[in-house]
Amino acid sequence: MKKALLVYIVILFNFSCSSLGTIESNTGKSDLILNQKQYERFISYLNGKYYSYEFERNEYNKSPIAFAISKDGSKSLMLMCEDNIRTCDNGVYILQTISRFSKKLNEDLYIFALGKKIIWNNKKKNIRNISDFDNYLSSNNQINKVKKNIKAKNQFFDIVFDVSETDKCDSDDC
């Protein structure tokens, strides 16, 4: 009986979160327009110092978890860890959060970076500072950095995870 119940729970979990896919399937795989404001937002993400639109205040000493962006570069989502020393282990929660914001915005957001590693178009590169980022952009012709906004108004979103949070997959987030 216990074994059957365990199998049922595993099957239920797999079906309820199957729409999330994997980190790789949620990574950007096309050209990207990166306007000046989103460029600055990504630099803030790397530094762990940024203006939080969630809390409406400046945030400091956060650890970057993931940076997601729309293909046209007008919308971005930063996922940060509250603790700069210990790491947040939020596996599937990253995908749940990006999926939830994509639905909210009615536009897909794609993972641009995990931690301080850009993973767009499977061209993985660790970025330590603004110079590394500029060098990466100049050597990557699929990311077009522009100095002004091309089409839409920028929208910025951010979520701060607490180290004590665990991966959860429930019907609201999957």
Residue pairs with C-beta under 8 A, 6 or more apart in sequence:
13 169
16 169
16 170
16 171
16 174
17 92
17 96
17 169
17 174
19 99
19 174
20 26
20 92
20 95
20 96
20 99
20 174
21 95
22 95
23 94
23 95
23 111
23 114
23 119
26 68
26 95
26 98
26 110
26 111
27 110
27 111
27 119
27 120
27 121
27 122
28 69
28 71
28 110
28 111
28 112
28 120
28 121
29 110
29 120
29 121
29 122
30 71
30 121
30 142
31 71
31 142
31 143
31 144
32 69
32 71
32 73
32 112
32 120
32 142
32 143
32 144
33 71
33 72
33 73
33 144
33 146
33 150
34 42
34 69
34 73
34 137
34 143
34 144
34 145
34 146
35 73
35 74
35 145
35 146
35 147
35 148
35 149
35 150
35 154
36 145
36 146
36 147
36 148
36 149
37 149
37 154
38 69
38 73
38 74
38 76
38 154
39 145
41 50
41 76
41 78
41 156
42 67
42 76
42 112
42 113
42 133
43 130
43 133
44 50
44 51
44 78
45 64
45 67
45 78
45 80
45 113
46 64
46 116
46 127
46 129
46 130
46 133
48 59
48 60
48 61
48 62
48 63
48 64
48 80
48 84
49 58
49 59
49 60
49 61
49 62
50 58
50 59
50 62
50 78
50 80
50 158
51 57
51 58
51 59
51 156
52 58
52 59
52 158
52 160
53 156
53 157
53 158
54 157
54 158
54 159
54 160
55 160
59 80
59 158
59 160
61 84
62 80
62 81
62 82
62 84
62 160
63 80
63 81
63 83
63 84
63 87
63 88
64 78
64 79
64 80
64 81
64 113
64 115
64 116
65 79
65 80
65 81
65 88
65 90
65 94
65 114
65 115
65 161
66 77
66 78
66 79
66 94
66 98
66 111
66 113
66 114
66 115
67 76
67 77
67 78
67 79
67 111
67 112
67 113
68 76
68 77
68 79
68 98
68 101
68 109
68 110
68 111
68 112
69 75
69 76
69 77
69 109
69 110
69 112
70 76
70 105
70 107
70 108
70 109
70 110
71 108
71 110
72 150
72 151
72 152
73 150
74 149
74 151
74 152
74 153
74 154
74 155
75 105
75 107
75 109
75 154
75 155
75 156
75 157
76 109
76 112
76 154
76 155
76 156
76 157
77 97
77 98
77 101
77 109
77 157
77 158
77 159
78 156
78 157
78 158
78 159
79 90
79 94
79 97
79 98
79 158
79 159
79 161
80 158
80 159
80 160
80 161
81 87
81 88
81 160
81 161
81 163
82 88
82 160
82 161
82 162
82 163
83 162
83 163
86 163
87 163
88 161
88 162
88 163
88 165
89 167
90 161
90 165
90 167
91 167
92 167
92 169
93 161
93 165
93 167
93 168
93 173
94 111
96 169
96 173
96 174
97 159
97 173
98 109
98 111
99 173
99 174
100 173
101 109
101 157
102 108
102 109
105 155
110 120
111 119
111 120
112 118
112 119
112 120
113 119
113 120
113 127
116 126
116 127
116 128
117 124
117 125
117 126
117 127
118 124
118 125
118 127
118 136
120 140
120 142
120 143
121 140
121 142
123 140
123 142
125 132
125 136
126 132
127 133
127 136
137 143
137 145
